[in-house]
Amino acid sequence: MVKGNQFQVVKYMIRTEKSTAMPENKYVFCVDKRANKIEIKDAVEYIYRVKVSSVNTFIVHGKMRRVRYVAGKTPDWKKAVVTLEKGQKINVT
C-alpha cells in the first residue's frame, strides 16, 4: 500500500500509438507497483479532476537485454488502464 502523495502513485501517462487508439474515455498510466486499484483511482481523480468509473491493472514483465557481453533485465512495472465516466475527459496536449 502506497501512502502519502498521489503523485507517487501515478508516475506518468503512457502515450503510444496503441494507447491513443483506445476509446475516448480510456487512458493508460504507469503506476507504482505497490499501488492498488483504489489508490490509483483516487490519485487520477485528484490529479486530473475527473471521475473514474473503473481501473484495470497488470504487471508488465521486463525483458532480457544484452550490452556487449553483459546480460541484464529491464525492470518490471505496473500498467493501469483507467476508464472515465461518460462526459469526462483528460486534456492531453
C-alpha positions as CSV (number, residue, x, y, z in Angstrom):
1,M,0.0,0.0,0.0
2,V,1.4,3.4,-1.1
3,K,0.7,6.1,1.5
4,G,1.0,9.8,1.0
5,N,1.4,11.8,-2.2
6,Q,-0.9,10.9,-5.1
7,F,1.9,12.0,-7.5
8,Q,4.0,9.0,-6.3
9,V,1.1,6.6,-7.2
10,V,0.7,7.7,-10.8
11,K,4.1,8.1,-12.4
12,Y,3.2,9.3,-15.9
13,M,0.6,8.8,-18.7
14,I,1.6,6.4,-21.4
15,R,1.2,8.0,-24.9
16,T,1.9,5.4,-27.6
17,E,0.0,4.6,-30.8
18,K,-1.8,1.7,-29.1
19,S,-2.8,3.7,-26.0
20,T,-4.1,6.7,-28.0
21,A,-6.1,4.4,-30.3
22,M,-8.2,3.3,-27.3
23,P,-11.8,4.7,-26.9
24,E,-12.1,8.3,-25.8
25,N,-12.7,7.6,-22.1
26,K,-9.8,5.2,-21.6
27,Y,-6.3,6.3,-20.6
28,V,-3.1,4.3,-19.8
29,F,-0.8,5.1,-16.9
30,C,2.5,3.8,-15.5
31,V,1.9,3.4,-11.7
32,D,3.7,2.3,-8.6
33,K,4.0,-1.5,-8.4
34,R,2.7,-1.4,-4.8
35,A,-0.4,0.7,-5.6
36,N,-3.9,-1.0,-5.6
37,K,-6.8,0.0,-7.8
38,I,-8.5,2.2,-5.2
39,E,-5.3,4.2,-4.7
40,I,-4.9,4.6,-8.5
41,K,-8.5,5.7,-8.8
42,D,-8.1,8.3,-6.0
43,A,-4.8,9.6,-7.5
44,V,-6.2,10.0,-11.0
45,E,-9.3,11.8,-9.7
46,Y,-7.2,14.1,-7.6
47,I,-4.5,14.9,-10.2
48,Y,-6.8,15.3,-13.3
49,R,-10.0,16.4,-11.6
50,V,-12.2,13.7,-13.3
51,K,-14.5,10.9,-12.2
52,V,-13.1,7.4,-12.7
53,S,-15.5,4.5,-13.3
54,S,-13.1,1.6,-13.4
55,V,-9.4,0.7,-13.2
56,N,-7.7,-2.4,-14.8
57,T,-4.1,-3.1,-13.8
58,F,-1.4,-5.6,-14.8
59,I,2.3,-6.1,-14.3
60,V,4.4,-5.7,-17.4
61,H,7.4,-8.1,-17.1
62,G,10.8,-6.8,-18.0
63,K,12.7,-8.1,-21.0
64,M,16.2,-9.7,-21.2
65,R,18.7,-7.3,-22.8
66,R,22.3,-7.6,-23.6
67,V,25.0,-4.9,-24.0
68,R,28.1,-6.5,-25.5
69,Y,29.0,-9.4,-23.1
70,V,26.8,-8.3,-20.2
71,A,23.3,-9.7,-19.9
72,G,20.7,-7.9,-17.9
73,K,17.0,-7.4,-17.5
74,T,14.8,-4.3,-17.7
75,P,12.7,-3.8,-14.6
76,D,9.1,-5.0,-14.2
77,W,6.5,-2.2,-14.0
78,K,2.7,-1.8,-13.4
79,K,0.3,-0.5,-16.1
80,A,-3.1,0.8,-15.3
81,V,-5.9,1.3,-17.8
82,V,-8.3,3.9,-16.4
83,T,-11.9,4.2,-17.7
84,L,-13.5,7.6,-17.1
85,E,-17.3,8.1,-16.7
86,K,-19.2,9.4,-19.7
87,G,-18.6,13.0,-20.5
88,Q,-15.3,13.1,-18.6
89,K,-12.1,13.8,-20.5
90,I,-8.4,14.4,-19.7
91,N,-6.9,17.2,-21.7
92,V,-3.8,15.8,-23.3
93,T,-1.6,18.4,-25.1
